[in-house]
């Protein structure tokens, strides 16, 4: 009997234990489900908190930005935020774009297309321009218009606040340089006038001197070469400032005229004739001649000394020479002599007294 009761008690205990295990397993599953739900709710809470925090940060940034815009409007334009909202808020109509206004309407339809505000006809102010047509504020469209305006503004470049001062300085500089340039042009004109006057004077003087020299050269050449012909010619008679001078010399008995075909003595005598022609055309108080008659024979030297005698009447002649006949025609001689001691000394000798007027 006791064994049966024990077995019954054991069976009951086993049944209760199994029931308890089933209940425990059910509670464990419920606990896991609760934990999963708690974890999901915690994640949702974190997302909500993060979203709320982000929204608060965005609101704070918007608030700060609005405050900065309000401060900037007050500082730059002297308009507070209330006035800005009242005049330029999203509820206020904005001017229509230029392509949407009635400015392009044909003539005769201006009255029919008078500008309207909020769909109503606007009254034209007396003596003023008609107001532009307005449209409702649409943020996307206005942002597009603002982007276009900003792009056009960027194309214009940075605004230089000192442009007026720089323009005034450049204008003053330009006026100064223009005045200086005009002065330079006037000076250039004056200089060109002076140069022309000098050129004209030089041409006149040269033409007169050449004419006198050519006339004297023909006479002197005829005396140094009896029966011969000589003359001076200009290479460019039309340009007296750039012309050259050629010699035509034909000694008696010769047909040549070029100096290169003459003998050394003839060329030397021709050159002397030219010098003497210059002396007689434009006299000078004195002349210095160095060995001009070295290549001349006695006959030509005698002719030259006769011409020197004529020049002596108006000028003083200083001649460096080794010709004895030239020394004999001089009034005074100055030479270098070496004595026996080898020392050079200057020796002077007056041959005749100069004639007094």
C-alpha positions in Angstrom: 0.0 0.0 0.0 2.7 2.4 0.9 4.5 1.5 -2.3 1.4 2.3 -4.3 1.0 5.6 -2.5 4.7 6.4 -3.2 4.3 5.6 -6.9 1.1 7.6 -7.0 2.9 10.5 -5.3 5.8 10.1 -7.7 3.5 10.1 -10.7 1.7 13.2 -9.4 5.1 14.9 -8.7 6.3 14.0 -12.1 3.2 15.4 -13.7 3.5 18.6 -11.7 7.2 18.8 -12.6 6.4 18.4 -16.3 3.6 21.0 -16.0 6.0 23.3 -14.3 8.6 22.8 -17.0 6.0 23.5 -19.7 5.0 26.7 -17.8 8.6 27.7 -17.5 9.2 27.2 -21.2 6.2 29.3 -22.0 7.3 32.1 -19.6 10.9 31.9 -21.2 9.4 32.4 -24.7 7.3 35.2 -23.4 10.3 36.8 -21.8 12.3 36.5 -25.0 9.4 38.1 -26.9 9.2 40.9 -24.3 13.0 41.5 -24.5 12.8 41.7 -28.3 10.0 44.2 -28.0 11.9 46.1 -25.4 15.0 46.2 -27.7 12.9 47.4 -30.6 11.2 50.0 -28.5 14.6 51.1 -27.2 15.8 51.5 -30.8 12.7 53.4 -31.8 13.2 55.6 -28.8 16.8 56.3 -29.8 15.7 57.2 -33.3 13.1 59.5 -32.0 15.5 61.1 -29.6 18.1 61.5 -32.3 15.5 62.9 -34.7 14.3 65.3 -32.0 17.8 66.3 -31.2 18.6 66.9 -34.9 15.4 68.8 -35.4 16.3 71.0 -32.4 19.8 71.6 -33.8 18.3 72.5 -37.2 15.8 74.8 -35.5 18.7 76.4 -33.6 20.6 76.8 -36.8 17.6 78.3 -38.5 17.0 80.6 -35.6 20.7 81.7 -35.6 20.6 82.2 -39.4 17.4 84.2 -39.1 19.0 86.3 -36.4 22.1 86.8 -38.5 20.0 87.8 -41.5 18.0 90.2 -39.3 21.2 91.7 -37.9 22.7 92.0 -41.5 19.5 93.7 -42.7 19.6 96.2 -39.9 23.4 96.9 -40.3 23.5 97.1 -44.2 20.0 98.3 -45.0 18.6 99.8 -41.8 15.4 97.6 -42.0 14.3 95.4 -39.1 12.9 91.9 -39.6 9.3 92.9 -39.1 9.5 95.4 -42.0 11.2 92.8 -44.2 8.5 90.2 -43.5 5.8 92.8 -44.1 7.3 94.0 -47.4 9.1 90.9 -48.7 7.5 88.0 -46.9 6.2 84.8 -48.7 2.6 86.2 -48.5 3.5 89.3 -50.5 3.2 89.1 -54.3 6.5 89.4 -56.2 7.1 91.3 -59.4 6.6 89.2 -62.5 9.6 88.5 -64.7 10.3 90.9 -67.6 9.2 88.4 -70.2 5.8 88.1 -68.4 5.0 91.8 -68.2 2.9 93.7 -70.6 5.9 95.8 -71.8 6.1 93.7 -74.9 2.4 94.1 -75.8 1.6 95.7 -79.2 0.6 99.3 -79.4 -3.1 99.9 -78.7 -3.3 97.1 -76.1 -1.5 98.9 -73.3 -4.8 99.9 -71.7 -6.2 96.5 -72.0 -3.1 94.9 -70.4 -2.8 97.4 -67.5 -0.8 95.8 -64.6 -2.8 94.0 -62.0 -2.0 93.1 -58.4 -3.5 89.8 -57.2 -5.8 89.7 -60.2 -7.1 93.2 -59.8 -6.6 96.3 -61.9 -4.0 98.7 -60.3 -4.6 102.4 -60.5 -2.0 104.3 -62.3 -0.5 107.1 -60.1 -0.7 110.6 -61.4 2.4 111.5 -63.4 4.2 108.2 -62.5 5.1 105.0 -64.3 2.6 102.2 -64.1 3.5 99.5 -61.6 4.7 96.2 -62.9 2.4 93.1 -62.8 2.9 90.9 -59.7 2.5 87.2 -59.3 2.2 84.9 -56.2 5.3 83.9 -54.4 6.5 80.4 -55.4 9.7 79.5 -53.6 11.1 77.1 -56.3 10.5 79.7 -59.0 12.0 82.5 -57.0 15.0 80.4 -56.0 15.5 79.8 -59.7 15.3 83.5 -60.5 17.7 84.2 -57.6 20.2 81.7 -59.0 20.0 83.2 -62.4 20.5 86.7 -61.0 23.4 85.5 -58.9 25.0 83.9 -61.9 24.7 87.1 -63.9 26.1 89.0 -60.9 29.1 86.6 -60.8 29.7 87.2 -64.5 29.9 90.9 -63.8 32.7 90.3 -61.3 33.4 91.7 -57.9 32.2 95.2 -57.2 35.0 97.7 -56.5 33.8 100.2 -53.9 36.7 102.5 -54.8 35.8 102.5 -58.5 34.6 106.1 -58.5 37.8 107.3 -56.8 40.0 105.2 -59.1 38.0 106.5 -62.1 38.5 110.1 -60.9 42.2 109.5 -60.4 42.5 107.9 -63.9 40.5 110.7 -65.4 42.8 113.3 -63.9 45.8 111.3 -65.0 44.4 111.0 -68.5 43.8 114.8 -68.6 47.3 115.4 -67.4 48.8 113.1 -70.0 46.5 114.5 -72.7 47.8 118.0 -71.8 51.4 116.8 -71.9 50.8 115.1 -75.2 49.3 118.2 -76.7 52.3 120.2 -75.4 54.6 117.6 -77.0 52.8 117.9 -80.3 53.0 121.7 -80.1 56.7 121.5 -79.3 57.2 119.0 -82.2 55.4 121.4 -84.5 57.5 124.2 -83.3 60.7 122.2 -83.7 59.7 121.1 -87.2 59.1 124.7 -88.0 62.5 125.6 -86.7 64.1 122.7 -88.5 62.4 123.8 -91.7 63.6 127.4 -91.2 67.1 126.1 -90.5 67.0 123.8 -93.5 65.8 126.7 -95.7 68.5 128.9 -94.3 71.1 126.2 -94.8 70.0 125.6 -98.4 70.1 129.4 -99.1 73.6 129.7 -97.5 74.9 126.5 -99.2 73.5 127.5 -102.6 75.0 131.0 -102.3 78.4 129.6 -101.1 78.4 126.9 -103.8 77.6 129.4 -106.5 80.4 131.7 -105.4 82.8 128.8 -105.0 81.9 127.4 -108.4 82.5 130.8 -110.0 85.8 131.3 -108.3 86.9 127.7 -109.0 86.4 128.2 -112.8 88.5 131.4 -112.6 91.2 129.8 -110.4 91.3 126.6 -112.5 91.6 128.6 -115.7 94.6 130.5 -114.2 96.3 127.4 -112.8 95.6 125.5 -116.1 95.7 128.1 -118.8 93.5 126.8 -121.6 91.8 124.2 -119.4 88.3 124.0 -118.1 87.1 123.1 -114.6 83.8 123.4 -112.9 81.9 122.1 -109.9 78.6 120.3 -110.3 76.0 119.1 -107.8 75.1 115.4 -107.8 71.5 116.1 -106.7 70.6 119.7 -107.5 67.0 119.2 -106.4 68.0 118.2 -102.8 70.5 120.7 -101.6 70.6 119.1 -98.1 71.7 115.7 -99.4 73.6 116.6 -102.5 77.2 115.9 -103.2 79.8 117.8 -105.2 81.7 116.5 -108.2 84.7 118.0 -109.9 85.0 118.3 -113.7 88.7 119.1 -114.6 90.0 119.2 -118.1 93.6 120.4 -118.3 94.6 121.9 -121.6 95.3 119.3 -124.3 93.3 116.5 -122.6 89.8 115.3 -123.1 89.4 113.6 -119.7 87.4 115.2 -117.0 87.5 112.7 -114.1 90.1 113.3 -111.4 91.1 109.7 -111.2 92.5 109.9 -114.8 94.7 112.9 -114.0 98.3 112.8 -112.9 99.3 113.3 -109.3 100.4 116.9 -109.9 97.2 117.8 -111.8 95.0 116.3 -109.1 97.0 118.2 -106.4 96.7 121.4 -108.4 93.0 120.9 -108.8 92.5 120.4 -105.1 94.5 123.6 -104.5 92.2 125.4 -107.0 89.2 124.2 -105.0 90.7 125.4 -101.7 91.6 128.8 -103.1 88.1 129.1 -104.6 86.7 128.5 -101.1 89.2 131.1 -99.7 88.1 133.7 -102.2 84.4 132.9 -102.0 84.4 133.1 -98.2 87.5 135.0 -97.0 89.1 134.2 -93.6 91.6 136.2 -91.6 94.4 133.6 -92.1 95.0 130.2 -93.7 97.3 127.3 -92.8 98.6 125.2 -95.7 100.7 122.1 -95.2 102.9 120.9 -98.2 100.2 121.8 -100.7 102.7 122.5 -103.4 105.0 119.5 -102.8 103.9 117.7 -106.1 104.1 120.8 -108.3 106.7 121.6 -110.9 108.3 125.1 -111.2 105.8 126.4 -113.7 102.7 125.4 -111.8 104.3 126.5 -108.6 104.9 130.0 -110.1 101.2 130.2 -111.0 100.2 129.2 -107.5 102.6 131.7 -105.9 100.9 134.5 -107.9 97.5 133.5 -106.4 99.1 133.4 -102.9 100.3 136.9 -103.5 96.7 138.0 -104.2 95.5 136.2 -101.1 98.1 138.0 -99.0 96.4 141.3 -99.6 93.3 140.2 -97.5 94.6 137.3 -95.3 97.7 135.9 -93.6 99.1 132.7 -95.0 101.0 130.2 -92.9 102.6 127.6 -95.2 104.5 124.5 -94.2 106.8 123.8 -97.1 110.1 122.5 -98.3 110.0 124.4 -101.6 112.7 127.0 -101.9 110.7 129.3 -104.2 107.8 129.3 -101.7 110.2 130.3 -98.9 111.6 133.1 -101.1 108.1 134.6 -101.5 107.5 134.6 -97.7 107.8 137.6 -95.5 109.2 135.6 -92.6 110.6 132.1 -92.2 110.4 129.9 -89.1 112.4 126.6 -89.1 114.1 124.0 -87.0 117.8 123.8 -87.0 120.1 121.4 -85.2 123.5 122.7 -84.1 126.6 120.7 -83.5 125.6 119.7 -80.0 122.6 117.8 -81.4 120.0 120.2 -79.8 117.2 121.4 -82.0 116.3 125.1 -81.9 113.8 127.3 -83.6 115.2 129.8 -86.1 113.3 132.7 -87.4 114.2 135.1 -90.2 112.3 138.0 -91.5 112.9 138.5 -95.2 110.9 141.7 -95.7 109.0 144.2 -93.6 105.2 144.0 -93.9 103.6 146.8 -95.7 101.7 149.2 -93.5 98.5 150.7 -94.6 
